[in-house]
């Protein structure tokens, strides 16, 4: 009887363990854990001033609790009709509060001091926008090009308030998330590229007018052949294509006036990456020092705490925006490749979760929004350290120092785990309707 009892108890225990792990995406969790370990290690051994490691570790503990809590709450709760208005307008209230009473640092007013806690509402806004768009696209999927603008009106208020702080990086994150979720919910690739085209016109006109002229020609040809050619009457297509190209031309012409709304340092950040050597001691300094650091690390790296660029404080913001350069210098190419693979695993798993949740468009769109957020942050941050993207102040998820950002990133992983665990069985009719 003892043997039978022990066998039954062991079987019950193993069944309980298997049920617990059945709702967990271990690949997602493993990749996140590796990035957290790498980031904490770099902060512990390579941060010369400030108690960054201990603070980040405390934030990690809070974020781990958030991950667990959000993974256990069904994701459908966050897109309920009575929940969305509360969190959406509550978020707008926080962003407005930052404008009037926020703490200012380095020319930006982004933080709220709530007793001993310093909160950055713009980071929270990213999750709120994803929730809001997921709920919107569930009720109003994109059936035509003009449906996109209705959803855009929902995203613009928080994006404008964040841009006014100013926080250019988070504003651009909203755009990336919106385009990804819109495409997943019915927009075409041509629709998405068309929405992004004014931004390209502004940047190309500022960098090189010849590039801008070529861009207008390519845009015209692309729209003629690929922009909803089967859905619209010929004359309507011609009129809309003419309007789009004209609008892009107009954006380029009025670029000096629009450009003036950006802070001078933001203007330089968006253009200096093209030729950082033209202002090596000014706007190009960040990128050049980062390139030197990554190149000097080689395959093996110099070792934690032994990098000349990082330990000599030549790399600006080496604990936040340019932490990837420290990883490249001190841990070498072998670890930077693993970091890239870890981000790829997170994004691929998010895409699989979105596909498996196709029976619920809200959950599926939410997963895609979270994926786009991670892709944008990782690509822009690592790209700017390697000189192929502009310096926009976008943190590297799980590695860069920052309390609110780390907690939000871990919350996003919890949300992906929730979608993975609670998604309903696929309903092809509901998805295709």
Secondary structure by P-SEA (a helix, b strand, c coil): caaaaaaaaaaaaaaaaaaaacccaaaaaaaaaaaaaaaaaaaaccccccaaaaaaaaaaaaaaaaaaaaaaccccccccaaaaaaaaaaaaaaaaaaacccccccccccccccccccccaaaaaaaaaaaaaaaaaaaccccccaaaaaaaaaacaaaaaaaaaccaaaaaaaaaaaaaaaaaacccaaaaaaaaaaaaaaaaaaccaaaaaaaaaaaaaaaacccccccccaaaaaaaaaaaaaaaaaaaaaaaaaaaaccaaaaaaacccccccccccccaaaaaaaaaaaaaacccccccccccccccccccccccccaaaaaaacccaaaaaaaaaaaaaaaaaaaaaaaaacccaaaaaaaaaaaaaaaaaaaaaaaaaaccccccccccccccccaaaaaaaaaaaaaaaaaaccccccccccccc
